[in-house]
């Protein structure tokens, strides 16, 4: 894969965004890579967790590849929007713990990507988290708005979405946008430590509880035929 690299360290999947010089921007080919990775991870039924990180020291992901997108036809832009929504829905319902390791800027689609994850760990000294769509005059789609609202603090989500305010790691922790912040030297170690603990959770039980807490996302995924109830068949739920 040209933009992503998937590795497995014992029970922890590590998905590294490796196109940092292009801000790990999202286009059709990149989304195809994400979907391929999700398919591979879902086919593994063993207990595990997933970390999403970037190998660039300043950038986690800064959103859409706008230069590429502007060259596409109207129909291709519509198809890409649906593909982006589908990728985010798949990520939000992925059947294992997912941790975003935000080691740099997460803007626009990058912040939305992180919002679809279960937990967010962020660098404390540099990097910002931002939904700049209000300033770019590009509104969320209805489905992407649902993804953004997966963040635990609804007031912070409201404020960031409607003002375009960017937040540091310290501010994100105070606003409960991220679970933990760490120095650049310890971010990777602490994220791995947490991922190791989460990888010991019973995978199917975790997936079912996540589905229950994200029932609105499940309903949308059902409409898109992205939800397979067999993946969530638990012996304790009749």
VEXTOR-836767 format. One line per 4 residues: their letters; for each residue x, y, z of N, C-alpha, C. Coordinates in pm, 1 decimal. Layout:
N
a	X:Y:Z:X:Y:Z:X:Y:Z; ...;
END
This chain:
238
xxxx	83.9:-119.7:0.0:0.0:0.0:0.0:87.8:125.1:0.0; 42.2:225.1:-72.8:123.7:345.0:-92.4:110.2:445.5:21.1; -4.4:447.4:89.1:-30.5:551.2:188.2:-44.8:499.4:330.8; -66.0:368.0:345.8:-84.6:308.0:477.4:4.0:185.5:490.9;
xxxx	44.6:158.8:614.4:120.1:36.0:641.8:61.3:-30.2:765.4; 20.5:-156.1:751.0:-37.3:-230.2:862.1:61.5:-331.8:914.3; 83.0:-327.5:1044.3:173.1:-420.8:1111.2:98.4:-478.0:1231.2; 143.4:-593.0:1279.5:83.4:-649.8:1399.8:193.9:-683.4:1497.6;
xxxx	182.6:-627.1:1616.4:277.8:-650.8:1724.7:206.0:-730.5:1833.4; 222.3:-862.5:1826.1:148.8:-954.8:1913.8:-0.9:-934.6:1893.9; -72.1:-880.9:1992.8:-216.9:-865.7:1978.7:-258.6:-724.6:1936.8; -162.8:-643.5:1896.2:-192.5:-504.0:1862.3:-166.0:-480.0:1713.5;
xxxx	-269.6:-439.6:1642.3:-251.2:-391.8:1505.6:-205.9:-246.2:1510.3; -107.9:-213.0:1427.8:-61.4:-74.4:1417.5:-75.0:-31.6:1272.0; -165.5:61.9:1248.0:-185.7:116.9:1114.1:-115.8:252.3:1108.5; -10.6:259.4:1027.9:69.8:381.5:1018.7:38.0:454.3:889.1;
xxxx	6.3:583.0:901.4:-15.3:667.8:784.9:121.9:714.8:737.8; 158.2:678.5:615.2:296.2:697.1:569.8:309.2:797.8:456.3; 205.8:879.4:436.6:211.4:979.5:330.4:208.2:1120.0:389.8; 286.4:1137.0:496.5:285.3:1262.4:569.9:328.9:1383.0:489.2;
xxxx	416.7:1363.0:392.0:458.3:1476.1:309.2:341.6:1533.3:229.5; 238.6:1450.8:209.1:115.0:1497.5:146.5:4.0:1512.8:251.0; 45.3:1529.5:377.1:-44.9:1553.4:490.5:-140.1:1437.1:515.9; -100.3:1316.9:468.3:-185.4:1198.1:482.5:-327.1:1225.5:433.3;
xxxx	-334.4:1300.8:324.1:-463.1:1344.5:269.8:-543.9:1226.8:216.9; -675.4:1242.2:219.4:-768.3:1136.9:182.2:-817.3:1155.5:38.6; -794.5:1055.2:-44.4:-852.8:1049.8:-178.1:-904.6:908.1:-201.5; -952.6:880.4:-320.0:-1014.2:750.5:-346.3:-918.5:635.3:-320.1;
xxxx	-796.2:645.9:-368.0:-700.3:536.7:-349.4:-670.4:512.8:-202.6; -660.1:621.0:-125.5:-633.1:606.8:17.9:-751.3:540.0:87.6; -872.4:580.3:51.9:-990.3:517.3:112.5:-997.7:369.2:78.5; -959.3:333.1:-43.3:-954.5:191.5:-80.1:-858.8:115.5:11.7;
xxxx	-747.2:177.9:46.7:-650.5:114.1:135.6:-710.0:96.3:275.9; -779.7:197.8:325.6:-843.8:185.3:456.7:-941.5:67.9:458.4; -1025.6:58.8:357.1:-1125.5:-48.0:352.4:-1058.1:-184.5:348.1; -950.2:-196.0:272.8:-876.2:-321.5:265.9:-819.9:-359.1:402.9;
xxxx	-768.5:-261.1:474.7:-715.4:-285.0:609.2:-827.4:-329.8:703.7; -941.1:-262.6:697.2:-1052.3:-299.6:785.7:-1099.8:-441.9:757.4; -1104.0:-478.5:631.0:-1143.1:-615.8:595.6:-1047.7:-716.7:658.9; -917.5:-689.1:648.5:-818.1:-780.7:704.5:-832.8:-792.3:855.7;
xxxx	-850.8:-680.9:922.4:-861.2:-681.9:1068.2:-988.1:-753.2:1112.6; -1098.0:-729.2:1044.9:-1224.7:-791.2:1084.8:-1223.5:-941.9:1064.4; -1145.9:-988.5:968.7:-1139.6:-1132.5:942.8:-1061.6:-1207.8:1050.0; -985.2:-1135.3:1130.4:-915.1:-1194.7:1244.4:-1009.0:-1190.0:1364.3;
xxxx	-1048.4:-1304.3:1417.7:-1147.0:-1309.6:1525.8:-1083.2:-1310.4:1664.2; -951.3:-1311.7:1672.0:-884.0:-1315.6:1801.7:-891.8:-1179.8:1871.3; -878.1:-1181.0:2002.6:-873.3:-1055.4:2077.5:-758.1:-970.4:2025.5; -784.8:-842.3:2006.6:-683.3:-752.9:1950.1:-727.7:-609.3:1970.8;
xxxx	-638.4:-516.5:1941.8:-672.9:-374.3:1938.1:-601.0:-312.4:1818.9; -638.3:-189.6:1786.3:-581.6:-119.7:1669.9:-538.0:19.3:1711.5; -416.0:53.9:1674.9:-365.6:190.9:1687.9:-354.4:250.2:1547.6; -403.1:372.2:1530.4:-382.1:446.4:1405.9:-288.4:561.8:1436.9;
xxxx	-175.5:565.1:1368.4:-76.4:668.9:1394.1:-16.3:717.5:1262.3; 61.4:822.7:1268.7:131.8:877.1:1152.4:281.2:872.0:1176.4; 356.1:850.7:1068.4:501.9:851.6:1084.1:560.3:990.9:1061.1; 474.7:1090.4:1038.6:521.1:1227.7:1018.4:522.1:1301.1:1152.0;
xxxx	626.7:1376.2:1178.6:642.7:1435.2:1310.9:552.3:1556.0:1335.1; 488.4:1609.2:1231.1:403.1:1726.5:1248.1:256.0:1700.9:1215.1; 228.3:1595.2:1140.9:93.2:1577.0:1086.5:39.6:1438.3:1116.0; -79.5:1433.7:1176.1:-155.7:1309.1:1184.5:-230.7:1290.6:1052.4;
xxxx	-325.5:1377.3:1024.9:-396.5:1379.2:896.9:-466.4:1513.3:886.3; -453.3:1577.0:772.2:-515.0:1708.7:753.4:-632.3:1705.5:657.1; -695.2:1589.2:642.3:-822.3:1585.6:572.4:-815.6:1546.2:427.0; -906.9:1601.6:349.0:-922.9:1561.3:209.9:-808.9:1611.4:122.7;
xxxx	-783.8:1535.0:18.1:-690.3:1576.8:-86.5:-766.8:1669.9:-180.2; -775.0:1797.3:-141.9:-859.4:1891.6:-214.5:-811.1:1916.1:-356.3; -679.1:1916.0:-376.1:-626.6:1936.0:-512.1:-674.5:1824.4:-604.3; -673.2:1701.2:-553.4:-723.8:1587.1:-631.9:-874.4:1598.1:-650.1;
xxxx	-945.1:1632.3:-542.6:-1090.8:1634.3:-547.1:-1143.3:1737.2:-646.6; -1078.5:1852.3:-654.0:-1124.5:1957.5:-744.2:-1112.0:1918.0:-891.2; -1033.0:1818.8:-920.7:-1015.3:1772.5:-1058.5:-1118.4:1667.6:-1099.0; -1201.7:1623.5:-1003.1:-1296.5:1517.2:-1031.2:-1428.7:1574.0:-1083.9;
xxxx	-1501.1:1491.9:-1156.3:-1632.9:1530.7:-1205.3:-1731.7:1536.8:-1088.6; -1847.0:1596.5:-1113.7:-1950.7:1604.2:-1010.5:-1989.5:1464.8:-964.2; -2008.1:1373.4:-1057.6:-2047.4:1237.0:-1021.1:-1938.6:1167.9:-939.4; -1812.6:1189.0:-977.1:-1702.5:1127.0:-902.7:-1689.0:1188.3:-762.9;
xxxx	-1718.0:1317.5:-751.0:-1716.7:1380.8:-618.4:-1824.9:1320.9:-529.7; -1942.6:1297.7:-586.3:-2051.0:1235.7:-509.9:-2012.9:1094.5:-466.8; -1953.0:1019.7:-560.1:-1911.9:882.0:-528.7:-1805.0:881.5:-419.9; -1713.5:977.8:-425.9:-1608.5:986.2:-323.7:-1667.7:1019.1:-187.4;
xxxx	-1765.2:1108.9:-183.5:-1829.1:1144.9:-56.0:-1894.3:1023.2:7.0; -1963.3:942.7:-72.2:-2025.5:820.4:-21.1:-1918.4:723.4:28.5; -1809.9:711.1:-47.8:-1700.6:621.6:-7.7:-1638.4:668.0:124.0; -1620.6:799.1:140.2:-1565.3:853.5:264.9:-1658.7:823.6:382.2;
xxxx	-1787.8:846.0:362.9:-1883.7:816.1:468.8:-1881.2:667.8:505.1; -1875.4:582.7:404.0:-1873.0:438.3:428.9:-1748.4:397.9:507.3; -1634.3:456.1:471.9:-1510.5:424.7:544.1:-1521.7:464.9:690.2; -1577.3:582.2:716.8:-1590.5:630.2:853.8:-1689.9:545.8:933.2;
xxxx	-1798.0:503.3:868.8:-1893.3:414.2:934.6:-1828.0:281.0:969.6; -1750.3:227.7:876.1:-1679.2:102.5:903.1:-1583.6:118.8:1020.8; -1510.6:229.3:1022.8:-1416.1:254.4:1132.0:-1489.5:267.4:1265.2; -1600.2:339.6:1265.9:-1673.9:361.9:1390.0:-1730.8:233.1:1447.6;
xxxx	-1754.3:132.6:1363.9:-1811.4:6.3:1409.0:-1712.2:-109.1:1403.8; -1585.5:-78.5:1382.3:-1484.6:-183.2:1374.9:-1487.1:-266.1:1503.5; -1477.2:-398.1:1488.2:-1507.9:-489.1:1599.4:-1391.0:-514.5:1694.2; -1321.0:-407.6:1731.5:-1214.3:-416.1:1831.6:-1185.0:-275.2:1881.2;
xxxx	-1112.0:-259.4:1992.3:-1076.8:-125.7:2038.9:-986.4:-53.4:1938.5; -1017.4:73.2:1911.3:-942.0:152.6:1814.2:-893.7:280.1:1882.3; -763.7:302.4:1879.1:-703.6:419.0:1943.7:-633.3:504.3:1839.7; -668.3:631.1:1832.6:-597.1:725.5:1746.4:-480.9:784.6:1825.5;
xxxx	-361.5:768.9:1772.7:-241.7:826.2:1834.6:-208.5:953.5:1756.7; -252.2:1066.7:1808.8:-246.1:1193.8:1735.7:-115.9:1263.5:1770.7; -16.8:1244.2:1687.5:116.5:1297.0:1716.2:142.8:1430.3:1648.0; 41.2:1486.4:1581.1:57.8:1613.7:1511.6:-79.4:1670.9:1480.1;
xxxx	-86.8:1758.4:1382.1:-212.7:1823.0:1348.9:-316.1:1722.8:1297.6; -437.9:1736.4:1348.6:-552.9:1660.6:1299.1:-659.1:1763.2:1262.4; -665.7:1794.4:1135.4:-757.1:1897.1:1086.6:-862.1:1834.4:995.4; -982.3:1891.9:997.5:-1088.2:1856.4:902.9:-1108.5:1704.2:899.9;
xxxx	-1087.2:1642.5:783.8:-1106.8:1498.2:773.5:-1018.9:1418.8:868.0; -904.0:1472.3:906.8:-818.1:1404.3:1003.5:-879.7:1403.2:1141.9; -941.9:1515.2:1181.6:-1012.0:1520.6:1309.8:-1136.5:1432.1:1307.0; -1202.0:1427.1:1191.2:-1319.8:1340.5:1177.3:-1277.9:1194.2:1186.8;
xxxx	-1168.3:1159.0:1122.5:-1114.0:1023.0:1131.6:-1088.8:985.9:1277.7; -1026.6:1075.6:1352.1:-998.3:1050.5:1493.7:-1127.3:1040.0:1574.9; -1229.3:1115.5:1536.1:-1357.2:1111.4:1606.9:-1424.7:975.7:1594.4; -1401.1:907.2:1483.3:-1460.6:775.0:1461.7:-1392.4:667.0:1544.0;
xxxx	-1274.6:696.3:1597.2:-1203.1:599.2:1680.8:-1265.5:595.4:1820.2; -1230.7:494.0:1897.0:-1288.8:477.3:2030.2:-1219.7:565.3:2135.2; -1090.3:583.0:2118.5:-1010.1:660.5:2212.5:-909.9:743.2:2132.9; -870.2:856.7:2191.5:-772.2:944.1:2128.0:-663.6:979.7:2229.1;
xxxx	-538.8:953.6:2192.9:-422.7:996.1:2270.0:-352.2:1102.2:2187.2; -308.9:1210.8:2250.5:-256.3:1323.3:2173.6:-125.0:1372.1:2232.5; -42.9:1424.3:2146.2:81.9:1487.3:2186.6:51.5:1613.5:2266.8; 123.0:1634.1:2375.0:90.7:1743.9:2466.7:152.1:1877.0:2425.7;
xxxx	263.9:1873.6:2352.8:338.3:1997.3:2330.4:312.7:2061.7:2195.4; 276.3:1982.3:2093.7:252.6:2036.7:1960.0:136.9:1962.6:1894.5; 82.1:2026.9:1791.5:-29.2:1967.5:1719.3:-162.2:2023.6:1765.6; -255.1:2035.6:1671.4:-386.8:2089.7:1703.2:-496.3:2001.4:1643.4;
xxxx	-611.2:2006.6:1707.3:-728.9:1930.9:1666.4:-833.1:2033.2:1623.2; -887.2:2018.9:1501.9:-971.1:2127.3:1450.3:-1069.5:2077.4:1344.8; -1193.0:2129.3:1353.5:-1291.2:2115.8:1246.5:-1303.6:2253.4:1179.3; -1227.9:2278.7:1072.0:-1228.2:2411.9:1010.7:-1335.1:2430.3:902.3;
xxxx	-1428.5:2336.0:892.9:-1523.9:2339.0:781.6:-1603.2:2469.0:774.2; -1635.1:2529.3:889.7:-1709.9:2654.9:889.4:-1629.9:2765.5:820.5; -1498.5:2762.1:836.7:-1412.9:2862.7:773.5:-1387.8:2830.9:626.1; -1390.3:2702.0:592.8:-1369.6:2659.5:453.9:-1497.1:2666.1:372.7;
xxxx	-1608.3:2695.9:437.6:-1742.3:2696.7:378.6:-1776.4:2562.4:314.2; -1734.0:2454.5:381.8:-1766.3:2318.2:338.9:-1836.7:2249.6:455.6; -1970.6:2242.7:455.1:-2039.8:2181.9:568.7:-2019.0:2031.3:574.6; -2041.8:1975.4:693.0:-2043.7:1830.1:707.5:-2160.4:1773.0:627.2;
xxxx	-2148.9:1651.0:581.3:-2268.0:1577.8:539.4:-2339.8:1531.4:665.7; -2463.6:1488.0:652.2:-2538.3:1444.0:770.3:-2468.9:1327.1:839.4; -2414.8:1235.9:760.0:-2348.5:1118.9:818.5:-2219.1:1159.3:887.4; -2143.1:1246.3:827.2:-2019.0:1290.6:890.6:-2049.0:1369.0:1018.1;
xxxx	-2158.6:1443.5:1021.5:-2198.1:1510.9:1144.8:-2225.1:1409.6:1256.3; -2282.4:1296.4:1220.7:-2303.4:1190.0:1320.5:-2169.9:1136.2:1371.0; -2071.9:1122.1:1283.2:-1939.0:1075.3:1323.3:-1874.3:1175.0:1419.1; -1882.0:1302.4:1386.4:-1822.7:1406.2:1470.8:-1884.1:1402.3:1611.2;
xxxx	-2013.5:1375.0:1618.3:-2082.8:1373.3:1747.9:-2053.0:1248.5:1830.8; -1967.2:1160.5:1780.3:-1920.0:1049.6:1862.5:-1821.4:1096.5:1969.3; -1765.1:1215.3:1953.2:-1678.2:1268.4:2058.6:-1757.6:1278.6:2188.3; -1695.4:1248.2:2302.6:-1771.4:1237.5:2427.8:-1826.3:1367.7:2482.3;
xxxx	-1763.5:1481.5:2451.4:-1808.9:1609.4:2505.5:-1886.8:1683.9:2396.8; -2018.7:1682.9:2408.8:-2101.9:1741.7:2304.6:-2088.3:1893.7:2296.5; -2061.8:1959.6:2410.4:-2042.8:2104.8:2402.7:-1915.6:2138.7:2325.5; -1807.6:2065.9:2353.1:-1682.5:2091.1:2281.4:-1701.0:2064.9:2132.6;
xxxx	-1774.8:1960.3:2098.3:-1802.6:1930.2:1958.4:-1879.7:2044.2:1893.2; -1981.1:2092.0:1962.4:-2062.8:2204.0:1913.3:-1975.3:2328.0:1890.5; -1893.1:2361.6:1989.6:-1811.6:2482.4:1980.3:-1708.5:2472.4:1868.6; -1638.7:2359.4:1860.9:-1538.0:2344.6:1755.8:-1601.1:2345.7:1616.8;
xxxx	-1715.9:2280.8:1603.0:-1780.0:2269.8:1472.1:-1831.7:2404.7:1422.6; -1886.9:2485.5:1512.4:-1952.0:2610.6:1471.1:-1859.7:2731.5:1474.6; -1742.5:2718.8:1538.3:-1647.5:2830.7:1541.2:-1523.1:2803.8:1457.9; -1492.8:2676.0:1434.1:-1368.5:2643.3:1366.1:-1247.3:2655.4:1456.0;
xxxx	-1271.2:2663.0:1586.1:-1162.7:2676.2:1683.9:-1070.0:2555.8:1678.2; -939.2:2580.9:1680.4:-841.7:2471.9:1689.9:-796.5:2459.6:1834.8; -772.3:2335.4:1877.6:-741.1:2309.0:2017.4:-609.6:2234.8:2030.5; -529.4:2274.3:2128.1:-405.3:2206.3:2159.6:-436.2:2076.1:2233.4;
xxxx	-334.3:1995.5:2254.6:-351.6:1873.4:2331.1:-403.7:1899.7:2470.7; -349.3:2000.0:2537.5:-393.6:2033.7:2673.3:-540.0:2073.7:2671.7; -578.5:2156.0:2574.6:-718.7:2198.2:2564.9:-810.2:2080.8:2532.5; -763.2:1991.2:2446.7:-843.0:1873.2:2412.3:-864.6:1783.8:2533.3;
xxxx	-763.4:1769.2:2617.5:-778.4:1688.9:2738.0:-877.8:1754.0:2833.3; -867.8:1884.8:2850.4:-960.0:1956.5:2938.2:-1103.8:1946.0:2889.0; -1120.9:1941.7:2755.7:-1254.1:1934.2:2696.0:-1301.0:1790.8:2674.0; -1222.3:1694.3:2717.8:-1255.3:1551.7:2703.8:-1266.5:1507.7:2557.8;
xxxx	-1196.5:1577.6:2470.2:-1189.5:1535.8:2329.8:-1092.5:1419.8:2315.2; -987.8:1419.8:2396.9:-891.3:1309.8:2398.6:-888.6:1248.3:2538.2; -844.4:1123.0:2543.9:-839.9:1052.1:2671.9:-715.1:1084.3:2752.0; -601.8:1097.1:2680.3:-474.7:1123.7:2746.3:-389.1:1210.7:2656.1;
xxxx	-295.6:1284.8:2717.8:-192.1:1355.4:2642.5:-56.7:1316.8:2700.6; 44.1:1315.8:2613.1:178.8:1277.3:2654.3:280.3:1355.7:2573.0; 400.2:1361.9:2624.7:509.3:1423.3:2549.6:536.9:1340.3:2425.5; 602.2:1400.1:2328.6:632.9:1328.3:2205.7:718.9:1205.8:2235.1;
xxxx	801.7:1213.2:2340.5:890.1:1101.8:2375.5:813.6:981.5:2431.1; 699.9:1007.5:2496.0:628.5:898.1:2562.6:493.9:863.7:2499.3; 452.7:940.0:2400.2:319.8:917.8:2341.0:305.6:776.7:2286.1; 402.2:732.4:2208.3:392.0:600.8:2147.7:391.9:490.9:2253.7;
xxxx	478.8:503.1:2353.4:487.1:402.5:2459.0:357.3:393.2:2537.6; 300.1:507.6:2572.4:177.1:508.0:2651.8:57.7:459.8:2570.2; 57.1:491.5:2441.7:-51.2:441.5:2356.4:-42.6:290.1:2344.3; 77.3:238.9:2326.5:95.9:93.8:2319.2:55.9:25.8:2449.8;
xxxx	88.6:89.1:2560.9:53.8:31.7:2690.9:-98.5:18.5:2704.0; -168.5:122.9:2665.6:-314.5:120.8:2672.5:-372.0:19.7:2572.8; -316.8:17.0:2452.6:-364.6:-76.2:2349.8:-343.8:-221.0:2392.2; -233.6:-247.4:2461.1:-208.0:-383.4:2509.7:-314.5:-424.2:2610.7;
xxxx	-348.3:-334.5:2700.9:-452.8:-365.3:2798.0:-587.1:-387.5:2728.5; -620.5:-301.6:2632.9:-749.5:-313.2:2565.0:-755.2:-436.9:2476.1; -641.0:-481.7:2429.0:-639.5:-600.2:2341.8:-675.6:-727.6:2417.3; -678.0:-720.5:2549.5:-713.6:-837.2:2630.0:-864.5:-846.3:2654.9;
xxxx	-938.1:-743.7:2615.0:-1083.4:-748.0:2632.7:-1142.8:-851.1:2536.8; -1251.1:-914.4:2583.0:-1319.0:-1011.7:2497.9:-1374.5:-939.1:2375.7; -1325.4:-978.5:2259.7:-1347.6:-898.0:2139.1:-1495.5:-887.9:2101.8; -1566.2:-998.2:2103.0:-1706.2:-994.1:2062.4:-1789.2:-912.5:2160.4;
xxxx	-1763.1:-928.7:2289.3:-1836.6:-851.2:2388.8:-1809.0:-702.2:2370.2; -1683.7:-667.7:2348.0:-1647.7:-527.5:2323.6:-1722.7:-473.8:2201.8; -1723.7:-551.3:2094.0:-1787.8:-507.6:1970.1:-1937.4:-486.3:1989.6; -2001.4:-575.6:2065.8:-2145.2:-563.6:2089.2:-2175.9:-438.7:2171.4;
xxxx	-2098.5:-416.5:2276.6:-2122.5:-297.8:2359.6:-2099.4:-170.6:2278.5; -1995.9:-168.3:2197.4:-1972.0:-51.0:2113.0:-2089.3:-28.3:2018.8; -2140.4:-135.7:1961.4:-2256.0:-125.7:1873.0:-2374.9:-68.4:1947.7; -2395.6:-113.7:2071.7:-2509.8:-65.1:2149.9:-2497.1:83.3:2182.1;
xxxx	-2375.9:129.5:2209.4:-2353.1:270.3:2241.6:-2356.1:359.5:2118.3; -2342.1:298.8:2001.7:-2341.0:374.5:1876.5:-2457.2:331.7:1786.6; -2575.0:321.3:1847.1:-2688.8:264.2:1774.1:-2729.7:349.6:1654.9; -2709.9:480.8:1662.7:-2745.2:565.2:1548.4:-2653.1:536.6:1430.0;
xxxx	-2526.5:510.9:1458.2:-2432.6:474.5:1352.0:-2470.4:338.7:1293.4; -2514.0:246.8:1380.5:-2557.5:115.1:1333.6:-2674.6:127.9:1237.0; -2771.9:212.7:1270.5:-2888.8:228.7:1183.5:-2849.3:283.8:1047.3; -2757.1:377.3:1046.0:-2709.2:431.3:918.3:-2635.2:323.9:839.9;
xxxx	-2550.8:248.1:910.3:-2475.6:141.3:844.1:-2568.8:35.4:785.4; -2677.8:7.8:855.3:-2775.9:-87.0:802.6:-2834.4:-36.4:671.8; -2866.6:91.6:666.5:-2922.2:150.0:544.8:-2823.7:142.5:428.9; -2694.7:149.3:461.0:-2589.8:142.2:358.7:-2548.5:-2.0:329.7;
xxxx	-2611.3:-97.9:397.6:-2577.1:-239.9:385.0:-2430.5:-265.7:422.9; -2386.0:-192.0:525.8:-2250.2:-206.7:577.0:-2248.4:-283.5:708.7; -2366.4:-316.2:759.3:-2376.3:-378.4:891.1:-2417.7:-523.6:876.3; -2335.6:-611.7:927.0:-2364.8:-754.6:923.9:-2392.0:-800.9:1066.8;
xxxx	-2520.2:-828.0:1102.0:-2551.0:-865.4:1241.2:-2481.2:-992.7:1285.1; -2440.4:-1077.1:1191.7:-2371.2:-1200.2:1230.0:-2238.2:-1170.5:1299.3; -2178.1:-1057.1:1266.5:-2052.2:-1020.2:1330.5:-2071.3:-988.6:1478.8; -2195.4:-959.5:1516.6:-2223.2:-917.7:1653.8:-2311.4:-1019.4:1726.3;
xxxx	-2317.8:-1141.7:1676.8:-2399.2:-1245.9:1740.6:-2329.0:-1295.3:1867.2; -2386.2:-1261.5:1981.6:-2325.3:-1292.4:2111.5:-2411.3:-1396.7:2181.7; -2350.2:-1500.7:2239.7:-2429.1:-1607.7:2301.8:-2513.2:-1563.9:2420.5; -2481.1:-1449.3:2482.5:-2556.1:-1403.9:2597.6:-2670.3:-1310.5:2558.3;
xx	-2680.9:-1280.6:2426.8:-2791.6:-1198.0:2379.4:-2880.5:-1283.6:2292.5; -3002.0:-1308.2:2340.6:-3093.0:-1398.2:2270.3:-3169.0:-1323.2:2161.6;
END
